[in-house]
Amino acid sequence: MVPAASVAVGVPRSQRWDKVDLEFIYDWFHNESPDVEPDKTTKFTYKRKRCFCAGAQRDLKCTKKVLTCSVTEAVQHCMESDVFRAKGASLHPKNVAACICPCIKPAKRHECVCPICNEFIEALTAYHRSRTHWHSADDPKCTGECGLQCKNTASEFRAFTKNYSTFESAIRCPKQAHPDLALPHDPSYAPEFYPLSCCLKSGGSTGTLPEGVEPCEVCAPVRAKLLPARQQRCKDEMDGNVTWMRYKDIVLQDGKTTNKLTEHHGTRAELVDYIRENAAAWSFHRWVKNWMKWQSKLNMATFDGATEILILTDYAAVYEMKGKTSRTCEHGTTCNQLVALVLHSPSETLPGDERRVQCDYWRFWSNQKGNAEQVSLEP
């Protein structure tokens, strides 16, 4: 037996040859991710929380933040970032997701949401959740004669509603690279977008908008197969009741109305019809959002600092102005604050390094509701 005194103590453990330092991913989500914002609903700061994240034990001392998109999209944006590609790391998306600090939580979709996205995703979520019961019932109305492999949970027909990213990729042609929109400091990376011809919405004199863009004939049959008309639809997705969330006008006690997200009761066929009829408008809305988001990033990287400034504006929360003392039931005057971030004096663009810009802010107050002159930045 080896004497206890001869046993080595504190010998460092050997490391895998393919170990990747994940610190840069942890820092990127904290400091550089465009999808992470401070949680303005709380001033809470972690002080005694200890966790294992990004390959290390950490004592958290950060404030709470919110993720403004899904974890899947945030991971995709991270893997497409300059920092990640410069490292040349090869990681599974699940490993990247595990590097997100616990202080970053997905935003609740019912707070400050886009009504177009929120209502459609609510319907899609209810559709996917309900289909499991529809197609596995003891007394199904369809035993597979619909030809859609409705009883196979791994089939394309059953899996394409898993989440909105999977849904969109299933009903559109593959994304296309746009090398002409590459950032100056990283010309090797070309952003990818779904073809506009696959994301047209209904309307206009030609039946689709924007006019002048011919609808894609490649992915149209795929959409018709996955979201068929009632005549070709699986019988399990026709009859029967289902509940999902929709925006409706609610009459208040004072006679006024407000538009709120409430439960909607309908049939299975009505739910599928809603998704089928609104998928085009939702997809076009998403295309515009993603395109404008990249264009904003491109503007920051290319504006001429010698002759131009870049201004980003948005409204802050309504502020109530009241005195030190107030009478019972007295309410102070409220005002709207317009915040303008002014970007100027960019640094030199270097290969592989995004240029830095100086940021000042302007603030404007107005107690007039709907004052259009407030958004005018003219002196």
C-alpha positions as a Markdown table, in Angstrom:
| # | Residue | x | y | z |
|---|---|---|---|---|
| 1 | Met | 0.0 | 0.0 | 0.0 |
| 2 | Val | 1.3 | 3.5 | -0.9 |
| 3 | Pro | 1.8 | 5.7 | 2.2 |
| 4 | Ala | -0.6 | 8.6 | 2.5 |
| 5 | Ala | 2.3 | 11.0 | 2.6 |
| 6 | Ser | 3.4 | 10.0 | -0.9 |
| 7 | Val | 0.0 | 10.7 | -2.6 |
| 8 | Ala | 0.1 | 13.8 | -4.7 |
| 9 | Val | -2.4 | 16.5 | -3.6 |
| 10 | Gly | -3.8 | 19.2 | -5.8 |
| 11 | Val | -2.6 | 17.7 | -9.1 |
| 12 | Pro | -4.5 | 19.5 | -12.0 |
| 13 | Arg | -6.8 | 17.4 | -14.0 |
| 14 | Ser | -5.8 | 16.6 | -17.6 |
| 15 | Gln | -7.7 | 18.5 | -20.3 |
| 16 | Arg | -9.2 | 17.2 | -23.5 |
| 17 | Trp | -7.2 | 17.9 | -26.6 |
| 18 | Asp | -10.3 | 19.5 | -28.3 |
| 19 | Lys | -11.3 | 21.7 | -25.4 |
| 20 | Val | -12.7 | 25.1 | -26.4 |
| 21 | Asp | -12.5 | 28.2 | -24.2 |
| 22 | Leu | -16.1 | 29.3 | -23.9 |
| 23 | Glu | -15.5 | 32.6 | -22.2 |
| 24 | Phe | -15.8 | 34.6 | -25.4 |
| 25 | Ile | -19.4 | 33.3 | -25.9 |
| 26 | Tyr | -20.3 | 34.1 | -22.3 |
| 27 | Asp | -19.0 | 37.7 | -22.7 |
| 28 | Trp | -20.6 | 38.1 | -26.1 |
| 29 | Phe | -24.1 | 37.4 | -24.8 |
| 30 | His | -23.5 | 39.8 | -21.9 |
| 31 | Asn | -22.0 | 42.7 | -23.8 |
| 32 | Glu | -22.5 | 42.4 | -27.6 |
| 33 | Ser | -25.6 | 40.4 | -28.4 |
| 34 | Pro | -28.2 | 42.6 | -30.2 |
| 35 | Asp | -30.9 | 40.3 | -28.8 |
| 36 | Val | -30.2 | 41.0 | -25.1 |
| 37 | Glu | -31.6 | 44.0 | -23.3 |
| 38 | Pro | -31.7 | 45.2 | -19.7 |
| 39 | Asp | -34.8 | 44.1 | -17.8 |
| 40 | Lys | -36.4 | 47.5 | -17.0 |
| 41 | Thr | -39.1 | 45.9 | -14.8 |
| 42 | Thr | -36.7 | 45.3 | -11.9 |
| 43 | Lys | -33.5 | 46.7 | -10.3 |
| 44 | Phe | -32.5 | 43.3 | -8.9 |
| 45 | Thr | -28.8 | 42.4 | -9.0 |
| 46 | Tyr | -27.4 | 38.9 | -8.3 |
| 47 | Lys | -25.2 | 38.9 | -5.2 |
| 48 | Arg | -25.0 | 35.4 | -3.9 |
| 49 | Lys | -25.9 | 33.2 | -6.8 |
| 50 | Arg | -23.4 | 30.6 | -7.9 |
| 51 | Cys | -23.7 | 28.6 | -11.1 |
| 52 | Phe | -21.8 | 26.6 | -13.6 |
| 53 | Cys | -21.9 | 28.2 | -17.0 |
| 54 | Ala | -19.6 | 28.3 | -20.1 |
| 55 | Gly | -17.3 | 25.7 | -18.6 |
| 56 | Ala | -16.6 | 27.5 | -15.3 |
| 57 | Gln | -18.1 | 28.0 | -11.8 |
| 58 | Arg | -19.2 | 31.7 | -11.5 |
| 59 | Asp | -20.4 | 34.0 | -8.8 |
| 60 | Leu | -23.0 | 36.1 | -10.5 |
| 61 | Lys | -23.0 | 39.8 | -9.9 |
| 62 | Cys | -24.9 | 40.9 | -12.9 |
| 63 | Thr | -28.3 | 42.6 | -13.3 |
| 64 | Lys | -31.2 | 40.8 | -14.9 |
| 65 | Lys | -31.6 | 40.9 | -18.7 |
| 66 | Val | -34.2 | 39.7 | -21.2 |
| 67 | Leu | -33.8 | 37.9 | -24.5 |
| 68 | Thr | -35.9 | 39.6 | -27.1 |
| 69 | Cys | -36.1 | 36.5 | -29.4 |
| 70 | Ser | -36.1 | 32.7 | -29.0 |
| 71 | Val | -33.0 | 30.9 | -27.7 |
| 72 | Thr | -32.6 | 29.2 | -31.1 |
| 73 | Glu | -32.4 | 32.6 | -32.9 |
| 74 | Ala | -30.1 | 34.1 | -30.3 |
| 75 | Val | -27.7 | 31.1 | -30.7 |
| 76 | Gln | -27.9 | 31.4 | -34.5 |
| 77 | His | -27.0 | 35.1 | -34.3 |
| 78 | Cys | -24.1 | 34.3 | -32.0 |
| 79 | Met | -22.7 | 31.7 | -34.4 |
| 80 | Glu | -23.0 | 34.2 | -37.2 |
| 81 | Ser | -21.3 | 37.0 | -35.3 |
| 82 | Asp | -17.8 | 38.3 | -36.1 |
| 83 | Val | -16.4 | 37.2 | -32.8 |
| 84 | Phe | -17.6 | 33.6 | -33.1 |
| 85 | Arg | -16.3 | 33.2 | -36.7 |
| 86 | Ala | -13.0 | 34.8 | -35.9 |
| 87 | Lys | -12.4 | 32.1 | -33.2 |
| 88 | Gly | -13.0 | 29.4 | -35.7 |
| 89 | Ala | -14.7 | 27.2 | -33.1 |
| 90 | Ser | -16.8 | 24.2 | -34.0 |
| 91 | Leu | -19.6 | 23.9 | -31.5 |
| 92 | His | -23.0 | 22.4 | -31.4 |
| 93 | Pro | -25.8 | 24.9 | -31.0 |
| 94 | Lys | -26.8 | 23.3 | -27.7 |
| 95 | Asn | -23.3 | 24.0 | -26.3 |
| 96 | Val | -23.6 | 27.6 | -27.4 |
| 97 | Ala | -27.0 | 27.9 | -25.7 |
| 98 | Ala | -25.5 | 26.5 | -22.5 |
| 99 | Cys | -23.2 | 29.5 | -22.4 |
| 100 | Ile | -26.0 | 32.0 | -21.9 |
| 101 | Cys | -25.8 | 33.4 | -18.4 |
| 102 | Pro | -28.7 | 32.6 | -16.0 |
| 103 | Cys | -29.3 | 36.4 | -15.7 |
| 104 | Ile | -30.6 | 36.4 | -19.3 |
| 105 | Lys | -34.1 | 35.1 | -19.5 |
| 106 | Pro | -36.4 | 34.9 | -22.5 |
| 107 | Ala | -38.9 | 37.8 | -22.5 |
| 108 | Lys | -42.4 | 37.0 | -21.8 |
| 109 | Arg | -44.2 | 37.3 | -25.1 |
| 110 | His | -47.1 | 39.1 | -23.5 |
| 111 | Glu | -45.0 | 42.2 | -22.6 |
| 112 | Cys | -44.2 | 44.8 | -25.3 |
| 113 | Val | -44.9 | 42.4 | -28.1 |
| 114 | Cys | -45.5 | 42.8 | -31.8 |
| 115 | Pro | -49.2 | 42.0 | -32.2 |
| 116 | Ile | -48.7 | 40.5 | -35.7 |
| 117 | Cys | -46.0 | 38.0 | -34.5 |
| 118 | Asn | -47.6 | 37.4 | -31.1 |
| 119 | Glu | -51.1 | 36.4 | -32.4 |
| 120 | Phe | -49.7 | 34.2 | -35.2 |
| 121 | Ile | -47.2 | 32.4 | -32.9 |
| 122 | Glu | -50.0 | 31.9 | -30.3 |
| 123 | Ala | -52.1 | 30.2 | -33.0 |
| 124 | Leu | -49.1 | 28.1 | -34.2 |
| 125 | Thr | -48.2 | 27.0 | -30.7 |
| 126 | Ala | -51.8 | 25.9 | -30.0 |
| 127 | Tyr | -51.9 | 24.1 | -33.3 |
| 128 | His | -48.8 | 22.1 | -32.6 |
| 129 | Arg | -49.8 | 21.3 | -29.0 |
| 130 | Ser | -53.2 | 20.1 | -30.1 |
| 131 | Arg | -52.2 | 18.0 | -33.0 |
| 132 | Thr | -50.7 | 15.3 | -30.7 |
| 133 | His | -54.1 | 14.6 | -29.3 |
| 134 | Trp | -55.9 | 15.0 | -32.7 |
| 135 | His | -53.9 | 12.3 | -34.4 |
| 136 | Ser | -53.5 | 9.9 | -31.5 |
| 137 | Ala | -57.1 | 9.7 | -30.4 |
| 138 | Asp | -58.7 | 6.3 | -29.8 |
| 139 | Asp | -61.3 | 7.0 | -32.4 |
| 140 | Pro | -59.4 | 8.8 | -35.2 |
| 141 | Lys | -61.4 | 9.9 | -38.2 |
| 142 | Cys | -58.3 | 9.4 | -40.5 |
| 143 | Thr | -56.2 | 6.2 | -40.4 |
| 144 | Gly | -53.6 | 7.5 | -42.9 |
| 145 | Glu | -55.7 | 7.7 | -46.1 |
| 146 | Cys | -55.0 | 11.4 | -46.3 |
| 147 | Gly | -51.5 | 10.6 | -47.6 |
| 148 | Leu | -49.8 | 13.1 | -45.3 |
| 149 | Gln | -48.3 | 10.5 | -42.9 |
| 150 | Cys | -50.4 | 12.1 | -40.2 |
| 151 | Lys | -49.8 | 9.2 | -37.8 |
| 152 | Asn | -46.0 | 9.5 | -38.0 |
| 153 | Thr | -44.7 | 12.1 | -35.5 |
| 154 | Ala | -41.4 | 12.4 | -37.4 |
| 155 | Ser | -43.0 | 13.1 | -40.7 |
| 156 | Glu | -42.6 | 16.6 | -42.3 |
| 157 | Phe | -46.4 | 17.1 | -41.9 |
| 158 | Arg | -46.3 | 16.6 | -38.2 |
| 159 | Ala | -43.0 | 18.2 | -37.4 |
| 160 | Phe | -43.1 | 21.5 | -39.4 |
| 161 | Thr | -45.2 | 23.2 | -36.7 |
| 162 | Lys | -42.6 | 22.5 | -33.9 |
| 163 | Asn | -41.7 | 26.2 | -33.7 |
| 164 | Tyr | -42.0 | 29.3 | -35.9 |
| 165 | Ser | -38.4 | 28.9 | -37.2 |
| 166 | Thr | -39.1 | 25.4 | -38.4 |
| 167 | Phe | -42.4 | 26.4 | -39.7 |
| 168 | Glu | -41.0 | 29.2 | -41.8 |
| 169 | Ser | -38.1 | 27.1 | -43.2 |
| 170 | Ala | -40.6 | 24.4 | -44.2 |
| 171 | Ile | -42.9 | 26.6 | -46.2 |
| 172 | Arg | -40.2 | 28.8 | -47.9 |
| 173 | Cys | -37.3 | 28.1 | -50.2 |
| 174 | Pro | -33.8 | 28.0 | -48.6 |
| 175 | Lys | -32.2 | 31.3 | -47.6 |
| 176 | Gln | -30.0 | 33.0 | -50.1 |
| 177 | Ala | -26.7 | 34.7 | -49.4 |
| 178 | His | -26.3 | 38.4 | -50.2 |
| 179 | Pro | -22.6 | 39.2 | -50.5 |
| 180 | Asp | -23.4 | 42.7 | -51.7 |
| 181 | Leu | -24.6 | 43.5 | -48.1 |
| 182 | Ala | -21.5 | 42.2 | -46.4 |
| 183 | Leu | -20.0 | 44.5 | -43.7 |
| 184 | Pro | -16.8 | 46.3 | -44.7 |
| 185 | His | -14.7 | 44.8 | -41.9 |
| 186 | Asp | -15.8 | 41.3 | -42.7 |
| 187 | Pro | -16.5 | 40.9 | -46.5 |
| 188 | Ser | -16.1 | 37.1 | -46.3 |
| 189 | Tyr | -19.5 | 36.8 | -44.5 |
| 190 | Ala | -22.6 | 37.3 | -46.6 |
| 191 | Pro | -26.0 | 37.7 | -44.7 |
| 192 | Glu | -28.7 | 35.3 | -45.7 |
| 193 | Phe | -32.4 | 36.0 | -46.2 |
| 194 | Tyr | -35.4 | 34.1 | -47.5 |
| 195 | Pro | -36.2 | 35.1 | -51.1 |
| 196 | Leu | -38.7 | 37.9 | -51.1 |
| 197 | Ser | -40.7 | 36.1 | -53.8 |
| 198 | Cys | -41.4 | 33.4 | -51.2 |
| 199 | Cys | -42.7 | 35.8 | -48.6 |
| 200 | Leu | -45.2 | 38.0 | -50.4 |
| 201 | Lys | -48.4 | 38.9 | -48.7 |
| 202 | Ser | -51.9 | 39.1 | -50.3 |
| 203 | Gly | -53.2 | 42.3 | -51.7 |
| 204 | Gly | -52.8 | 44.8 | -54.4 |
| 205 | Ser | -54.0 | 44.7 | -58.0 |
| 206 | Thr | -51.9 | 41.7 | -58.8 |
| 207 | Gly | -53.0 | 39.7 | -55.7 |
| 208 | Thr | -49.6 | 40.0 | -53.9 |
| 209 | Leu | -47.6 | 42.7 | -52.3 |
| 210 | Pro | -45.1 | 44.3 | -53.0 |
| 211 | Glu | -46.2 | 44.7 | -56.6 |
| 212 | Gly | -43.6 | 43.9 | -59.3 |
| 213 | Val | -42.3 | 40.8 | -57.5 |
| 214 | Glu | -43.3 | 37.6 | -59.1 |
| 215 | Pro | -44.5 | 34.9 | -56.6 |
| 216 | Cys | -42.2 | 31.9 | -56.2 |
| 217 | Glu | -43.5 | 28.8 | -58.0 |
| 218 | Val | -41.1 | 26.4 | -56.3 |
| 219 | Cys | -42.3 | 26.5 | -52.6 |
| 220 | Ala | -46.0 | 27.1 | -53.4 |
| 221 | Pro | -46.7 | 23.4 | -53.8 |
| 222 | Val | -45.0 | 22.7 | -50.5 |
| 223 | Arg | -47.2 | 25.2 | -48.7 |
| 224 | Ala | -50.3 | 23.7 | -50.4 |
| 225 | Lys | -49.2 | 20.2 | -49.2 |
| 226 | Leu | -48.5 | 21.2 | -45.6 |
| 227 | Leu | -51.4 | 23.6 | -45.3 |
| 228 | Pro | -54.0 | 22.2 | -47.6 |
| 229 | Ala | -57.4 | 23.5 | -48.3 |
| 230 | Arg | -60.3 | 22.0 | -46.5 |
| 231 | Gln | -61.1 | 19.6 | -49.4 |
| 232 | Gln | -57.6 | 18.0 | -49.2 |
| 233 | Arg | -57.1 | 18.3 | -45.4 |
| 234 | Cys | -56.7 | 15.4 | -43.0 |
| 235 | Lys | -60.1 | 14.6 | -41.4 |
| 236 | Asp | -58.5 | 14.6 | -37.9 |
| 237 | Glu | -57.9 | 18.4 | -38.4 |
| 238 | Met | -61.4 | 19.3 | -39.4 |
| 239 | Asp | -64.1 | 18.6 | -36.7 |
| 240 | Gly | -63.7 | 19.1 | -33.0 |
| 241 | Asn | -63.3 | 22.2 | -30.7 |
| 242 | Val | -60.0 | 23.9 | -29.9 |
| 243 | Thr | -59.0 | 27.1 | -28.0 |
| 244 | Trp | -56.3 | 29.5 | -28.9 |
| 245 | Met | -55.4 | 33.2 | -28.2 |
| 246 | Arg | -56.5 | 36.1 | -30.4 |
| 247 | Tyr | -56.7 | 39.8 | -30.2 |
| 248 | Lys | -60.2 | 41.0 | -29.7 |
| 249 | Asp | -62.0 | 44.3 | -29.0 |
| 250 | Ile | -63.2 | 44.2 | -25.4 |
| 251 | Val | -65.9 | 46.6 | -24.2 |
| 252 | Leu | -65.0 | 48.2 | -20.8 |
| 253 | Gln | -67.4 | 49.4 | -18.1 |
| 254 | Asp | -67.3 | 53.0 | -19.2 |
| 255 | Gly | -68.3 | 52.1 | -22.8 |
| 256 | Lys | -64.9 | 52.3 | -24.2 |
| 257 | Thr | -63.2 | 49.5 | -26.0 |
| 258 | Thr | -59.7 | 48.1 | -25.8 |
| 259 | Asn | -57.9 | 45.5 | -27.9 |
| 260 | Lys | -56.6 | 42.6 | -25.8 |
| 261 | Leu | -55.3 | 39.1 | -26.3 |
| 262 | Thr | -58.1 | 36.7 | -25.1 |
| 263 | Glu | -59.1 | 33.1 | -25.5 |
| 264 | His | -60.9 | 32.3 | -28.8 |
| 265 | His | -63.0 | 29.2 | -29.1 |
| 266 | Gly | -63.4 | 27.6 | -32.5 |
| 267 | Thr | -63.1 | 24.4 | -34.5 |
| 268 | Arg | -59.9 | 22.7 | -35.7 |
| 269 | Ala | -60.6 | 23.6 | -39.2 |
| 270 | Glu | -60.9 | 27.3 | -38.3 |
| 271 | Leu | -57.6 | 27.2 | -36.5 |
| 272 | Val | -55.8 | 25.7 | -39.5 |
| 273 | Asp | -57.6 | 28.2 | -41.8 |
| 274 | Tyr | -56.3 | 31.1 | -39.7 |
| 275 | Ile | -52.7 | 29.8 | -39.9 |
| 276 | Arg | -53.1 | 29.1 | -43.7 |
| 277 | Glu | -54.6 | 32.6 | -44.4 |
| 278 | Asn | -52.2 | 34.6 | -42.2 |
| 279 | Ala | -48.9 | 32.8 | -42.9 |
| 280 | Ala | -48.0 | 34.9 | -45.9 |
| 281 | Ala | -48.6 | 38.3 | -44.1 |
| 282 | Trp | -46.6 | 37.0 | -41.0 |
| 283 | Ser | -43.7 | 35.8 | -43.2 |
| 284 | Phe | -43.5 | 39.1 | -45.1 |
| 285 | His | -43.6 | 41.0 | -41.8 |
| 286 | Arg | -40.7 | 38.8 | -40.6 |
| 287 | Trp | -38.8 | 39.4 | -43.8 |
| 288 | Val | -39.1 | 43.1 | -43.5 |
| 289 | Lys | -38.0 | 43.0 | -39.8 |
| 290 | Asn | -34.9 | 40.9 | -40.5 |
| 291 | Trp | -34.0 | 42.9 | -43.6 |
| 292 | Met | -34.3 | 46.3 | -41.7 |
| 293 | Lys | -32.3 | 44.9 | -38.8 |
| 294 | Trp | -29.4 | 44.1 | -41.0 |
| 295 | Gln | -29.7 | 47.4 | -42.9 |
| 296 | Ser | -29.4 | 49.2 | -39.6 |
| 297 | Lys | -26.3 | 47.3 | -38.8 |
| 298 | Leu | -24.9 | 48.1 | -42.2 |
| 299 | Asn | -25.7 | 51.8 | -41.9 |
| 300 | Met | -23.7 | 51.9 | -38.6 |
| 301 | Ala | -20.8 | 50.3 | -40.3 |
| 302 | Thr | -20.8 | 52.5 | -43.5 |
| 303 | Phe | -22.0 | 56.1 | -42.7 |
| 304 | Asp | -19.6 | 58.8 | -43.6 |
| 305 | Gly | -18.4 | 60.3 | -40.3 |
| 306 | Ala | -17.1 | 63.5 | -42.0 |
| 307 | Thr | -20.5 | 64.6 | -43.3 |
| 308 | Glu | -23.1 | 62.4 | -41.6 |
| 309 | Ile | -24.5 | 61.4 | -38.3 |
| 310 | Leu | -26.9 | 58.5 | -37.6 |
| 311 | Ile | -29.9 | 59.0 | -35.4 |
| 312 | Leu | -32.0 | 56.2 | -33.8 |
| 313 | Thr | -35.2 | 57.3 | -32.1 |
| 314 | Asp | -37.8 | 55.7 | -29.9 |
| 315 | Tyr | -40.2 | 56.7 | -27.2 |
| 316 | Ala | -39.5 | 56.0 | -23.5 |
| 317 | Ala | -42.1 | 55.3 | -20.9 |
| 318 | Val | -44.7 | 57.9 | -20.0 |
| 319 | Tyr | -43.4 | 60.1 | -17.2 |
| 320 | Glu | -45.7 | 61.7 | -14.6 |
| 321 | Met | -44.8 | 65.2 | -13.5 |
| 322 | Lys | -46.1 | 66.0 | -10.0 |
| 323 | Gly | -45.1 | 68.2 | -7.2 |
| 324 | Lys | -43.6 | 67.4 | -3.8 |
| 325 | Thr | -47.1 | 67.5 | -2.3 |
| 326 | Ser | -50.4 | 66.6 | -3.9 |
| 327 | Arg | -54.1 | 66.7 | -2.9 |
| 328 | Thr | -56.3 | 63.6 | -2.6 |
| 329 | Cys | -57.0 | 62.1 | -6.1 |
| 330 | Glu | -54.8 | 64.7 | -7.7 |
| 331 | His | -52.8 | 63.5 | -10.7 |
| 332 | Gly | -49.8 | 65.2 | -12.2 |
| 333 | Thr | -49.4 | 66.1 | -15.8 |
| 334 | Thr | -47.9 | 63.3 | -17.9 |
| 335 | Cys | -45.4 | 63.7 | -20.7 |
| 336 | Asn | -43.9 | 61.6 | -23.4 |
| 337 | Gln | -40.1 | 61.4 | -23.7 |
| 338 | Leu | -38.5 | 60.9 | -27.1 |
| 339 | Val | -35.0 | 59.5 | -26.9 |
| 340 | Ala | -32.6 | 60.0 | -29.8 |
| 341 | Leu | -29.3 | 58.1 | -29.9 |
| 342 | Val | -26.8 | 60.1 | -32.0 |
| 343 | Leu | -24.0 | 58.1 | -33.5 |
| 344 | His | -21.0 | 60.1 | -34.9 |
| 345 | Ser | -17.2 | 60.2 | -35.3 |
| 346 | Pro | -16.6 | 56.5 | -36.3 |
| 347 | Ser | -13.1 | 55.1 | -36.0 |
| 348 | Glu | -11.2 | 53.7 | -38.9 |
| 349 | Thr | -12.5 | 50.4 | -40.4 |
| 350 | Leu | -9.9 | 47.6 | -39.9 |
| 351 | Pro | -10.1 | 44.0 | -41.3 |
| 352 | Gly | -11.8 | 41.7 | -38.8 |
| 353 | Asp | -12.6 | 44.5 | -36.3 |
| 354 | Glu | -15.9 | 46.3 | -36.3 |
| 355 | Arg | -15.4 | 50.1 | -36.2 |
| 356 | Arg | -16.3 | 52.0 | -33.0 |
| 357 | Val | -18.6 | 55.0 | -33.0 |
| 358 | Gln | -19.3 | 57.7 | -30.5 |
| 359 | Cys | -22.8 | 57.8 | -29.0 |
| 360 | Asp | -24.6 | 60.9 | -27.6 |
| 361 | Tyr | -28.2 | 61.1 | -26.7 |
| 362 | Trp | -30.9 | 63.8 | -27.1 |
| 363 | Arg | -34.1 | 63.8 | -25.1 |
| 364 | Phe | -37.3 | 65.6 | -25.8 |
| 365 | Trp | -40.4 | 66.0 | -23.7 |
| 366 | Ser | -44.0 | 66.8 | -24.7 |
| 367 | Asn | -47.2 | 66.7 | -22.7 |
| 368 | Gln | -49.3 | 66.7 | -25.9 |
| 369 | Lys | -50.6 | 63.3 | -26.9 |
| 370 | Gly | -50.0 | 62.4 | -30.5 |
| 371 | Asn | -47.8 | 65.4 | -31.2 |
| 372 | Ala | -46.3 | 64.7 | -34.6 |
| 373 | Glu | -43.9 | 67.7 | -34.3 |
| 374 | Gln | -42.2 | 65.9 | -31.4 |
| 375 | Val | -40.5 | 63.4 | -33.8 |
| 376 | Ser | -39.1 | 66.3 | -35.9 |
| 377 | Leu | -35.5 | 66.9 | -34.9 |
| 378 | Glu | -35.2 | 70.2 | -36.7 |
| 379 | Pro | -34.0 | 73.1 | -34.5 |
